[in-house]
Amino acid sequence: MPWLLRDEEVLATLEVAEDFRSRRRGLLGRDDFDGVLLLRPARSVHTLGMRFPIDVAYCSSDLKVLRIVTMGRNRVGRPCMKAACVLEAEAGTFGHMELRVGDQLEIRD
């Protein structure tokens, strides 16, 4: 499983959803989630039908964090037109990681 890093520091395990089916499912139907889910390509997300609130980080194609929001259940997120992908995690996860707008992230296997 890949890892999400910032400045050589491992932040979390990473699950990648790059095809239509896996992006569509996302975190739906899960009671909790350890790690971070990468949806690529994506510019917006929703939490309709989700069982828990999530942290969302909109990122550029090179994984620079453009915007971070926390979304409650059954919400539709505002699109980020400059985003190429989106990171999702259980609410509070990005705070524990101290993830900030402008952070440059990296994926390693």
C-alpha positions as a Markdown table, in Angstrom:
| # | Residue | x | y | z |
|---|---|---|---|---|
| 1 | Met | 0.0 | 0.0 | 0.0 |
| 2 | Pro | 1.3 | 3.5 | -0.9 |
| 3 | Trp | 2.2 | 6.1 | 1.7 |
| 4 | Leu | 1.4 | 9.8 | 1.8 |
| 5 | Leu | 4.5 | 11.9 | 2.8 |
| 6 | Arg | 5.4 | 15.6 | 3.5 |
| 7 | Asp | 9.0 | 16.5 | 3.6 |
| 8 | Glu | 10.1 | 12.9 | 4.0 |
| 9 | Glu | 7.7 | 12.4 | 7.0 |
| 10 | Val | 5.1 | 9.6 | 6.6 |
| 11 | Leu | 1.7 | 11.1 | 7.2 |
| 12 | Ala | -0.6 | 8.1 | 6.5 |
| 13 | Thr | -1.3 | 5.0 | 4.5 |
| 14 | Leu | -2.9 | 5.9 | 1.2 |
| 15 | Glu | -5.7 | 4.3 | -0.8 |
| 16 | Val | -5.9 | 5.4 | -4.4 |
| 17 | Ala | -9.2 | 5.6 | -6.4 |
| 18 | Glu | -8.4 | 6.4 | -10.0 |
| 19 | Asp | -11.1 | 4.6 | -11.9 |
| 20 | Phe | -14.8 | 5.7 | -12.1 |
| 21 | Arg | -16.1 | 2.9 | -10.0 |
| 22 | Ser | -13.6 | 3.4 | -7.1 |
| 23 | Arg | -13.9 | 7.2 | -7.2 |
| 24 | Arg | -17.7 | 6.9 | -7.2 |
| 25 | Arg | -17.7 | 4.6 | -4.1 |
| 26 | Gly | -15.1 | 6.7 | -2.2 |
| 27 | Leu | -15.7 | 6.3 | 1.5 |
| 28 | Leu | -19.4 | 5.5 | 1.1 |
| 29 | Gly | -20.6 | 2.4 | 3.1 |
| 30 | Arg | -17.7 | 2.5 | 5.5 |
| 31 | Asp | -18.1 | 3.0 | 9.2 |
| 32 | Asp | -14.7 | 4.5 | 9.7 |
| 33 | Phe | -11.4 | 4.8 | 7.7 |
| 34 | Asp | -7.8 | 4.7 | 8.8 |
| 35 | Gly | -5.5 | 6.5 | 6.4 |
| 36 | Val | -6.2 | 8.8 | 3.5 |
| 37 | Leu | -8.1 | 8.2 | 0.2 |
| 38 | Leu | -6.9 | 9.9 | -3.0 |
| 39 | Leu | -9.5 | 10.5 | -5.6 |
| 40 | Arg | -7.9 | 11.3 | -9.0 |
| 41 | Pro | -9.1 | 13.1 | -11.0 |
| 42 | Ala | -11.5 | 15.1 | -8.9 |
| 43 | Arg | -12.4 | 18.7 | -8.3 |
| 44 | Ser | -15.3 | 18.3 | -5.9 |
| 45 | Val | -16.8 | 15.7 | -3.5 |
| 46 | His | -20.0 | 15.1 | -1.5 |
| 47 | Thr | -20.8 | 13.3 | 1.7 |
| 48 | Leu | -24.3 | 12.2 | 0.7 |
| 49 | Gly | -25.0 | 8.9 | 2.4 |
| 50 | Met | -21.7 | 8.9 | 4.3 |
| 51 | Arg | -21.7 | 7.6 | 7.9 |
| 52 | Phe | -19.1 | 10.1 | 9.3 |
| 53 | Pro | -17.8 | 13.6 | 8.6 |
| 54 | Ile | -14.6 | 14.0 | 6.6 |
| 55 | Asp | -11.6 | 16.2 | 6.0 |
| 56 | Val | -11.1 | 17.1 | 2.4 |
| 57 | Ala | -7.9 | 18.5 | 0.8 |
| 58 | Tyr | -8.1 | 19.8 | -2.7 |
| 59 | Cys | -4.7 | 19.4 | -4.5 |
| 60 | Ser | -3.0 | 20.3 | -7.7 |
| 61 | Ser | -1.7 | 17.7 | -10.1 |
| 62 | Asp | 1.7 | 17.7 | -8.3 |
| 63 | Leu | -0.1 | 17.2 | -4.9 |
| 64 | Lys | 0.3 | 20.8 | -3.6 |
| 65 | Val | -2.5 | 21.4 | -1.1 |
| 66 | Leu | -4.8 | 24.2 | -2.4 |
| 67 | Arg | -7.7 | 24.2 | 0.0 |
| 68 | Ile | -8.7 | 22.2 | 3.1 |
| 69 | Val | -12.3 | 21.8 | 4.5 |
| 70 | Thr | -14.2 | 19.6 | 6.9 |
| 71 | Met | -17.5 | 18.4 | 5.6 |
| 72 | Gly | -20.4 | 17.1 | 7.7 |
| 73 | Arg | -22.5 | 14.2 | 6.6 |
| 74 | Asn | -24.9 | 14.7 | 3.6 |
| 75 | Arg | -23.3 | 17.8 | 2.2 |
| 76 | Val | -22.2 | 18.8 | -1.3 |
| 77 | Gly | -18.8 | 20.4 | -1.5 |
| 78 | Arg | -17.9 | 23.5 | -3.5 |
| 79 | Pro | -15.7 | 22.6 | -6.5 |
| 80 | Cys | -12.1 | 23.8 | -6.6 |
| 81 | Met | -11.5 | 24.4 | -10.3 |
| 82 | Lys | -7.7 | 24.4 | -9.9 |
| 83 | Ala | -7.7 | 21.0 | -8.2 |
| 84 | Ala | -6.7 | 17.9 | -10.1 |
| 85 | Cys | -7.3 | 15.5 | -7.2 |
| 86 | Val | -8.8 | 15.3 | -3.7 |
| 87 | Leu | -7.7 | 13.7 | -0.5 |
| 88 | Glu | -10.3 | 12.5 | 2.0 |
| 89 | Ala | -9.9 | 11.3 | 5.6 |
| 90 | Glu | -12.0 | 11.0 | 8.7 |
| 91 | Ala | -12.7 | 14.5 | 10.2 |
| 92 | Gly | -9.8 | 15.5 | 12.5 |
| 93 | Thr | -7.2 | 13.5 | 10.6 |
| 94 | Phe | -5.7 | 16.5 | 8.8 |
| 95 | Gly | -5.5 | 18.5 | 12.0 |
| 96 | His | -3.5 | 15.7 | 13.6 |
| 97 | Met | -1.2 | 15.6 | 10.6 |
| 98 | Glu | -0.9 | 19.4 | 10.8 |
| 99 | Leu | -1.8 | 19.5 | 7.1 |
| 100 | Arg | -1.8 | 23.1 | 5.7 |
| 101 | Val | -2.6 | 24.9 | 2.5 |
| 102 | Gly | 0.6 | 25.1 | 0.5 |
| 103 | Asp | 2.0 | 21.8 | 1.8 |
| 104 | Gln | 3.8 | 19.8 | -0.9 |
| 105 | Leu | 2.8 | 16.1 | -0.6 |
| 106 | Glu | 4.3 | 13.0 | -2.1 |
| 107 | Ile | 3.2 | 9.4 | -2.7 |
| 108 | Arg | 5.6 | 6.5 | -2.2 |
| 109 | Asp | 5.1 | 2.8 | -2.6 |
